[in-house]
Amino acid sequence: MSIWFREVTLEDCARLDLGQGGKGSLMQTLGIKVTEIGDDYLVATMPATPAIHNPIGMVHGGANVVLAETVASYAANFAVDFEQYYCVGQEINANHIRAARNGELKAVARPIHLGKRTSVWDIQIYNSAGELTCVSRMTAAVVRRPDSKHAG
């Protein structure tokens, strides 16, 4: 059974990547793309290029966190009625396990908790060899849209 509120496509994700008014987003800047949508998980990739390296030539920990928060935020928003609610990152942590220097990073987000006010996501990031490079957990706040028909 799917956790998504409605059917989600890769095209929906690509539209979100364009940002407000199609002016661009951090996802475009870093080359982050949602590549797979499962019944209870979302996958995004990011190229591990020198543009996201730290001064000693490996993927910057902050780039891992951006990838993790992106895939978890997209997933959190797909799991709610987007006409009435939206989700924003409230807290994130990351443990960097193995350095990555090149290739492509793959992040897989799965829910730990899907509640009325928050959702909690487990994100695992892998390098091109399939080795775990980072584990992260993000809590998303579920916020009611002020213009929704059920606003009180």
DRENDO-1510 file (C-alpha; in Angstrom, 1 decimal, always signed):
<recs>
REC; n; res; u; v; w
REC; 1; MET; +0.0; +0.0; +0.0 .
REC; 2; SER; +1.3; +3.4; -0.9 .
REC; 3; ILE; +2.0; +6.1; +1.7 .
REC; 4; TRP; +1.6; +8.9; -0.9 .
REC; 5; PHE; -1.6; +11.0; -0.6 .
REC; 6; ARG; -2.0; +11.0; -4.4 .
REC; 7; GLU; -0.1; +9.5; -7.3 .
REC; 8; VAL; +3.3; +11.1; -7.7 .
REC; 9; THR; +5.4; +11.1; -10.9 .
REC; 10; LEU; +8.9; +11.9; -11.8 .
REC; 11; GLU; +7.5; +14.8; -13.8 .
REC; 12; ASP; +5.9; +16.2; -10.7 .
REC; 13; CYS; +9.3; +16.2; -9.0 .
REC; 14; ALA; +11.0; +17.8; -12.0 .
REC; 15; ARG; +8.5; +20.6; -11.9 .
REC; 16; LEU; +9.2; +21.2; -8.2 .
REC; 17; ASP; +12.9; +21.3; -9.0 .
REC; 18; LEU; +12.2; +24.5; -11.1 .
REC; 19; GLY; +11.3; +26.4; -7.9 .
REC; 20; GLN; +8.8; +29.2; -7.3 .
REC; 21; GLY; +7.8; +30.7; -10.6 .
REC; 22; GLY; +10.3; +28.5; -12.5 .
REC; 23; LYS; +13.2; +30.7; -11.3 .
REC; 24; GLY; +15.4; +27.8; -10.2 .
REC; 25; SER; +16.3; +26.1; -7.0 .
REC; 26; LEU; +19.1; +24.6; -5.0 .
REC; 27; MET; +18.2; +21.2; -6.5 .
REC; 28; GLN; +19.0; +22.5; -10.0 .
REC; 29; THR; +22.2; +24.1; -8.7 .
REC; 30; LEU; +23.5; +20.9; -7.2 .
REC; 31; GLY; +22.0; +18.5; -9.8 .
REC; 32; ILE; +19.7; +16.7; -7.4 .
REC; 33; LYS; +17.1; +14.6; -9.2 .
REC; 34; VAL; +14.3; +12.3; -7.9 .
REC; 35; THR; +14.9; +9.1; -9.8 .
REC; 36; GLU; +12.5; +6.6; -8.2 .
REC; 37; ILE; +9.2; +6.6; -6.4 .
REC; 38; GLY; +8.3; +3.4; -4.5 .
REC; 39; ASP; +5.2; +2.7; -2.4 .
REC; 40; ASP; +7.0; +3.7; +0.8 .
REC; 41; TYR; +10.2; +5.3; -0.3 .
REC; 42; LEU; +11.7; +8.0; -2.5 .
REC; 43; VAL; +15.1; +8.0; -4.2 .
REC; 44; ALA; +17.1; +11.0; -5.3 .
REC; 45; THR; +20.6; +11.3; -6.8 .
REC; 46; MET; +23.3; +14.0; -6.8 .
REC; 47; PRO; +26.6; +14.0; -8.8 .
REC; 48; ALA; +29.6; +13.9; -6.5 .
REC; 49; THR; +31.6; +16.6; -8.5 .
REC; 50; PRO; +34.3; +18.9; -7.2 .
REC; 51; ALA; +31.6; +21.7; -7.0 .
REC; 52; ILE; +30.3; +20.0; -3.8 .
REC; 53; HIS; +33.7; +18.9; -2.4 .
REC; 54; ASN; +35.3; +20.2; +0.8 .
REC; 55; PRO; +38.8; +21.6; +0.6 .
REC; 56; ILE; +40.4; +18.2; +0.9 .
REC; 57; GLY; +38.6; +16.7; -2.1 .
REC; 58; MET; +35.7; +14.7; -0.7 .
REC; 59; VAL; +31.9; +15.4; -0.7 .
REC; 60; HIS; +31.2; +18.2; +1.8 .
REC; 61; GLY; +29.1; +17.0; +4.8 .
REC; 62; GLY; +26.7; +19.9; +4.1 .
REC; 63; ALA; +26.1; +18.6; +0.6 .
REC; 64; ASN; +25.0; +15.2; +2.1 .
REC; 65; VAL; +22.6; +17.1; +4.4 .
REC; 66; VAL; +21.2; +19.0; +1.4 .
REC; 67; LEU; +20.6; +15.8; -0.5 .
REC; 68; ALA; +19.0; +14.1; +2.6 .
REC; 69; GLU; +16.7; +17.1; +3.4 .
REC; 70; THR; +15.7; +17.4; -0.2 .
REC; 71; VAL; +14.6; +13.8; -0.7 .
REC; 72; ALA; +12.9; +13.7; +2.8 .
REC; 73; SER; +11.1; +17.0; +2.2 .
REC; 74; TYR; +9.8; +15.9; -1.1 .
REC; 75; ALA; +8.6; +12.6; +0.4 .
REC; 76; ALA; +7.0; +14.4; +3.4 .
REC; 77; ASN; +5.1; +16.7; +1.1 .
REC; 78; PHE; +3.9; +13.8; -1.1 .
REC; 79; ALA; +2.5; +12.0; +2.0 .
REC; 80; VAL; +0.1; +14.9; +2.9 .
REC; 81; ASP; -2.8; +16.5; +1.1 .
REC; 82; PHE; -0.8; +19.3; -0.5 .
REC; 83; GLU; -4.0; +21.4; -1.1 .
REC; 84; GLN; -4.4; +21.7; +2.7 .
REC; 85; TYR; -0.9; +21.2; +4.1 .
REC; 86; TYR; +2.8; +21.6; +3.3 .
REC; 87; CYS; +5.8; +20.2; +5.1 .
REC; 88; VAL; +9.1; +21.9; +6.0 .
REC; 89; GLY; +12.2; +20.5; +7.6 .
REC; 90; GLN; +12.2; +21.1; +11.4 .
REC; 91; GLU; +15.3; +19.1; +12.4 .
REC; 92; ILE; +17.9; +17.1; +10.6 .
REC; 93; ASN; +21.0; +15.2; +11.6 .
REC; 94; ALA; +23.6; +13.2; +9.7 .
REC; 95; ASN; +26.4; +10.8; +10.4 .
REC; 96; HIS; +29.0; +10.7; +7.7 .
REC; 97; ILE; +30.3; +7.2; +7.5 .
REC; 98; ARG; +32.5; +7.0; +4.4 .
REC; 99; ALA; +34.0; +9.6; +2.1 .
REC; 100; ALA; +32.8; +10.0; -1.5 .
REC; 101; ARG; +34.8; +11.8; -4.1 .
REC; 102; ASN; +33.2; +11.1; -7.5 .
REC; 103; GLY; +30.4; +9.3; -9.2 .
REC; 104; GLU; +26.9; +9.7; -8.1 .
REC; 105; LEU; +25.3; +9.7; -4.6 .
REC; 106; LYS; +22.0; +8.0; -4.1 .
REC; 107; ALA; +19.7; +8.9; -1.2 .
REC; 108; VAL; +16.8; +6.7; -0.1 .
REC; 109; ALA; +14.2; +8.2; +2.2 .
REC; 110; ARG; +11.7; +6.1; +4.1 .
REC; 111; PRO; +9.2; +7.1; +6.8 .
REC; 112; ILE; +9.8; +6.3; +10.4 .
REC; 113; HIS; +6.6; +8.1; +11.6 .
REC; 114; LEU; +3.8; +9.7; +9.6 .
REC; 115; GLY; +1.7; +11.9; +12.0 .
REC; 116; LYS; -0.8; +14.7; +11.9 .
REC; 117; ARG; +1.8; +17.4; +12.9 .
REC; 118; THR; +5.1; +15.8; +12.1 .
REC; 119; SER; +6.7; +13.1; +10.0 .
REC; 120; VAL; +10.1; +11.5; +10.7 .
REC; 121; TRP; +12.3; +10.2; +7.8 .
REC; 122; ASP; +15.3; +7.9; +7.7 .
REC; 123; ILE; +17.6; +8.7; +4.8 .
REC; 124; GLN; +20.5; +6.5; +3.7 .
REC; 125; ILE; +23.0; +7.8; +1.2 .
REC; 126; TYR; +25.2; +5.5; -1.0 .
REC; 127; ASN; +28.1; +6.0; -3.3 .
REC; 128; SER; +28.3; +4.7; -6.9 .
REC; 129; ALA; +29.8; +1.4; -5.5 .
REC; 130; GLY; +26.6; +0.9; -3.4 .
REC; 131; GLU; +28.5; +1.6; -0.1 .
REC; 132; LEU; +26.7; +3.5; +2.7 .
REC; 133; THR; +28.3; +6.9; +3.0 .
REC; 134; CYS; +25.9; +8.8; +5.3 .
REC; 135; VAL; +22.8; +8.1; +7.4 .
REC; 136; SER; +20.5; +10.9; +8.3 .
REC; 137; ARG; +17.1; +11.5; +10.0 .
REC; 138; MET; +14.9; +14.4; +9.3 .
REC; 139; THR; +11.7; +15.6; +11.1 .
REC; 140; ALA; +9.3; +17.6; +9.0 .
REC; 141; ALA; +6.6; +19.9; +10.4 .
REC; 142; VAL; +3.2; +19.4; +8.8 .
REC; 143; VAL; +1.8; +22.9; +8.4 .
REC; 144; ARG; -1.8; +23.8; +7.5 .
REC; 145; ARG; -2.1; +26.2; +4.6 .
REC; 146; PRO; -3.8; +29.4; +5.8 .
REC; 147; ASP; -5.9; +29.5; +2.7 .
REC; 148; SER; -7.1; +25.9; +2.9 .
REC; 149; LYS; -10.9; +25.3; +3.2 .
REC; 150; HIS; -10.4; +23.7; +6.6 .
REC; 151; ALA; -8.3; +26.5; +8.2 .
REC; 152; GLY; -9.6; +27.5; +11.5 .
</recs>
